Amino acid sequence: MEGKKGKLLLIGFGPGSEGHLTGRAREAIAESQVILGYKTYVDLVRDLLREDQVVMEAGMTEEVARAQEAIRVVLEGKTVGVISSGDAGVYGMAGLVYEVMAEKGLTSRDLEVEVIPGISAINSCASLLGAPIMHDSCTISLSDHLTPWEVIARRVDAAAQSDFVIAFYNPKSGRRTRQIEEARRILLQYRSPQTPVGLVKSAYREQQSVVVTDLEHMLEHEIGMLTTVVVGNTSTFVYDEKMVTPRGYHRKYTLDRDEQNLKLNERLKEEAEPWALHTVAKEKGETNPATTYVQSAFMSTFECMVSPGVVNKTFTPNQWITIGEVAGEKGKIQYTPHHGLLLTLSADSKPKQGVQKLREAGLLVSPTGDVVVVKACDFCDGDKKDPIPYAKELQARVSGLSVPKELRIGFNGCGMVCYGAVKEDIGIVYRRGKFDLFLGGKTAGRQAYQAQLVAEGMEPDVIVDIVENIVRTYGEEGYPGERFYKYLSRLGKIAGFSWSEPVC
């Protein structure tokens, strides 16, 4: 008998206050056997959760892992509620879940999916500001973690030229401080410094803050990740400390008179709408006013890491020329601290042919994302030759393998460890004809620490097999989005090696 089909509920719960939660969202939360979401979002609906519900909390930037885990649990026959603040389909989890489903080839035959709409930030913040989005408006996220800044800047420029009211999501964070400044600079090319701007932080939550200012002075106020910035268009004005964007009624009606020049049923007369497309077309003698259009599309990209080799660190002039030719005018070449170049290609540049061209030039091309990355020293410019074959063999076996979170393997050819192998997730050090193995480095954060020595004097003929086993075990057993050191901390061992988190 075929098992019960699971159900995935993508729940938008609005700004976070219970009074702005829709009835269907409340029902969906109650219906869910498993609730999955960013910790802050879980806290906002915690009063609605039951003790018998499984709650899976995740950190920011772990959205892909959340989507994958939700689908995995649903395929077990459970009802899973994935919660998003605002609307699940506006910078929420809905789109990503469908992307993951498409990647896995899953359809409605495999699982049932329902998107429960919620009040998005543009709506909740607008209600606190007055009526700023009465006319055409758009939303633009200023986070360039997933979208290249060049694309975002073009969208800001286009929206500014087109006189849209703009709601900026994710305007600023601890690391991203310039984006809102650049957006303001672009806007000032088209709009007056006195253009009204609303800054709303944590709409309808305890920490709510509402400020009405203007383009000239907006940066003097606090702006952060919890702030939504609403910029008025050229007709937006401030009345009674509220932003108002006229819809255009003043063009057809005299708002200060009880008796209107334009009577009922006269609003569709062409002479009452001299600005309309059909009127303009008639004046020009056009029978079909829709004779021209503007077509635009965002550019999707392809990324890969390029290096002269796992051991070799020297590019030849011809290789540089090849990289430049493959990148073309639309591509981007970025040097990284991991002994390679991050090459970003536009989708219309035929990336597959480009990768082939790079490989034919003798370059090592590796995938990016949550994969295994092998980085090695240059073995004193090749003088220390004995460990080189093992580094190359390891690279050939595990580089590019899919893992829960990007995993870096450092390989050093002597005990000096000048290339920092012991700082990586897995460190391998060649010393006195044998290998030392280090596991679980935490490479970033205030409590960062180097990997722990778990084995000394390992024979060369076993090191590659052992490390491959460790990598594949982590790939199979690690939770989605779980970093290697967190996996070790959770289990305390891997492939027979014990590990304990250091006390910092």
Protein Blocks (a to p, Z undefined) as FASTA:
>chain_A
ZZdddddddddebjopaklpcfklmmmmmmpmbdcddfklmmmmmmmpcfkbccddddeh
ilmmmmmmmmmmmmnopacddddehjfkgopaklmmmmmmmmnopafklpccdddddddf
klmmmmmnopamlpccddddfbfklbcfklmmmmmmmmmmnopacddehkbcfklmmlmm
mmmmmmmmmpcfklccdddehihiaklccddddfklmmmpccdfkbccddddfkbcceeh
iacddfhlmmmpcfkbfbdfbdghilmpmklmmmbmklmmmmnopablblbccddddddd
ddddddfbjklccdcfklmmmmmmmnommbccdddfeopacddddfklommlmmmmmmmn
opacddedjdddddddehlnolammlmmmmmmmmmmmgopacfbdcdddddfbfnlmnom
mmmmbdcddeehiacddehiafbdjkbccdddfbghiafklmmmmmmmmmmmmmmmpcgh
iafklmmmmnopaehiacddddZZ
